Amino acid sequence: MLSLYIQHKRHGDEFELKNIEVTIMPSQITLLLGHNGAGKTTIIKSLFGLMDYVGTLSVNNKKIDLNVSEDVDYLKKNVSYISDEIALFDYLTPKEYFSLIENSFKHQVDHQLLEKLIKIFELERYLHIPISNLSHGNKKKTQIVSQLFKGSEFVIFDEPTNGLDPDMVIILRKTLHFLKTKGIGILLSTHHLSFGEELYDKVILLRNGKVKLNCTRDQVFEQFGRMSLEEIYEEANKDYYLKAEEILNAPDVRDNSEDRDSETG
Ligand SMILES: Nc1ncnc2c1ncn2[C@@H]1O[C@H](COP(=O)(O)OP(=O)(O)OP(=O)(O)O)[C@@H](O)[C@H]1O
């Protein structure tokens, strides 16, 4: 189990996370949903030790102290993080990049898994081309494969579908399902609700740094019946949309100054 408790995290005067608990279980997919600026990336970066916060982080009941290098190594071995930003070494080819990444792991990796991932994400024909010459989607696929072949127990994925074509979105969904059946615990932050629909076991919904919903799939069905994730999202946030409706439906105040000018002029 990967478990994060953020007692407190603040960005300036504007944004605060308080008493947030996120747990990722083996063989489960947890969706992290929320509007732009809701706090998803802040939580994800905290889970991977990339952000300071007041709270605790543990992997398989081992408490992680981010100031202790053995703990950081343990975290990196057991948790893969696939950021929404693509940061690769552009002058390398994907093949060279995978070797570089492999050398940075302090454990044996599963080469069969790497071969499988290269095949299904259709990267074979790009393996020897500098990353700088690849399309955005192929860079994204290179990034995804470079983290998934690590074979970690947990995978944290920020906006996985950004820049992928519909084929690859479907293949990614099947890959995540496959990883889940192999016991991998996955956290998925996405705005692509239909992508998460089939996959999720748990859903956490944030609004302005606060948890609006933290439910298992069964609890979702109990609370919302057979609604789609998009309908659940809208229902859980309905107060927010009232404001937009009020603005849309407010009578227009016509600026009559031009008419007056022409009448008097
Ligand atoms: N390094 C930072 N310094 C100051 N404020 C920050 C920093 N990083 C994030 N924030 C602010 O914290 C809030 C949460 O940001 P975060 O990136 O976690 O949101 P998000 O849910 O991932 O949004 P998006 O869907 O747009 O990626 C936002 O108001 C953002 O402006």
The ligand as an ORCA input file, in Angstrom:
! r2SCAN-3c Opt
* xyz 0 1
  N       5.184     26.040     -7.032
  C       4.048     26.708     -6.807
  N       4.060     27.926     -6.233
  C       2.926     28.595     -5.981
  N       1.703     28.107     -6.254
  C       1.634     26.913     -6.832
  C       2.786     26.138     -7.143
  N       2.394     24.971     -7.703
  C       1.055     25.019     -7.740
  N       0.607     26.178     -7.218
  C      -0.812     26.549     -7.070
  O      -1.448     25.531     -6.322
  C      -2.752     25.260     -6.810
  C      -2.878     23.782     -7.140
  O      -2.078     23.517     -8.301
  P      -1.943     22.067     -8.938
  O      -0.885     22.169     -9.992
  O      -1.743     21.073     -7.852
  O      -3.380     21.880     -9.595
  P      -3.938     20.733    -10.563
  O      -5.185     20.194     -9.926
  O      -2.880     19.764    -10.888
  O      -4.336     21.602    -11.836
  P      -4.295     21.268    -13.433
  O      -5.495     20.434    -13.714
  O      -4.413     22.621    -14.030
  O      -2.991     20.600    -13.726
  C      -2.964     26.200     -7.973
  O      -3.672     27.319     -7.478
  C      -1.549     26.591     -8.395
  O      -1.523     27.868     -8.968
*
